[in-house]
Amino acid sequence: MTKIMGILNVTPDSFSDGGRYTAVEEAVRHAKQLVREGADAIDVGGESTRPGAALVSAEEEIERVVPIIERLVQEIDVPISIDTYKPAVARAALEAGATIINDVWGSKWGDRSMARVAFEYGVPIILMHNRENRDYHHFIEDVVSDLQESIKIAHAAGVKDEHIWLDPGIGFAKDVAQNLELMNHLDVITRLGYPVLLGTSRKSFIGQTLDLPTEERVEGTIATTCLGIMKGCDWVRVHDVKENMRAAKMMDAMMRGNGHG
């Protein structure tokens, strides 16, 4: 069964919902709504990763996410993921009760110590594909090679295979054509043998393909969710939980052939 990770951005400048959930009460209320709509986990992010976003210090990011995580672990009954590439933020979030690290730099940022944090706390780490440039020689092969490098970093830090998840990094260091190509080749990633999380929700490649603003990309996102499930993805990370959960449930039922006439 496909799992749904609900997005909770507690940032003032995220591309889709920046500023809406920066207050603790608003963030907790929204997380509860996502769980009611079918979220199997909540991904809390304290720094926008959209192109051109202002960098945030680890101290400020911790101040944003920790009070919310502390409340969430008391008030909702699903795992909390911390969306960060900074080891100090991950440690603070795990101490507050988070149980998954979602690293958009695949443990390659800075001193590459994020995987060590995952090992020390015994939690899963999502290794997302990312790079500082788009200097690809063979695009799909290079994405796979980059992810394999992240896996090696995790292994070297002591992380076991059962705690490694992958994310193809749709929207990161890729243009529209490359994002579409990678969507069509997601099975190359899923065949690596690790759980795969797909994060496409409301992203610009959907907007540019459909010529639609951020708030009108639900149907486009659902299309990517359905294709991701067909290609073997285990999780989808989305803003619009209810709609994507229903699409995922229908896809799961059709692909399992368990419909009732």
Salt bridges, closest charged atoms under 4 A:
GLU25 OE2 - ARG71 NH1 2.76
GLU26 OE2 - ARG29 NH1 2.53
ASP43 OD2 - ARG237 NE 2.66
GLU47 OE1 - LYS86 NZ 2.20
GLU60 OE2 - ARG64 NH2 2.89
GLU61 OE1 - LYS86 NZ 2.59
GLU75 OE1 - LYS32 NZ 2.70
GLU75 OE2 - ARG71 NE 2.52
ASP83 OD2 - ARG237 NH2 3.07
GLU120 OE1 - ARG91 NH1 2.85
GLU120 OE2 - ARG116 NE 3.58
ASP146 OD2 - HIS129 NE2 2.75
ASP146 OD2 - ARG131 NH2 2.97
GLU149 OE1 - LYS108 NZ 3.29
GLU149 OE2 - ARG112 NH2 3.23
ASP161 OD1 - HIS155 NE2 2.57
ASP187 OD2 - ARG191 NH1 3.01
ASP187 OD1 - LYS231 NZ 3.64
ASP240 OD1 - ARG202 NH2 2.86
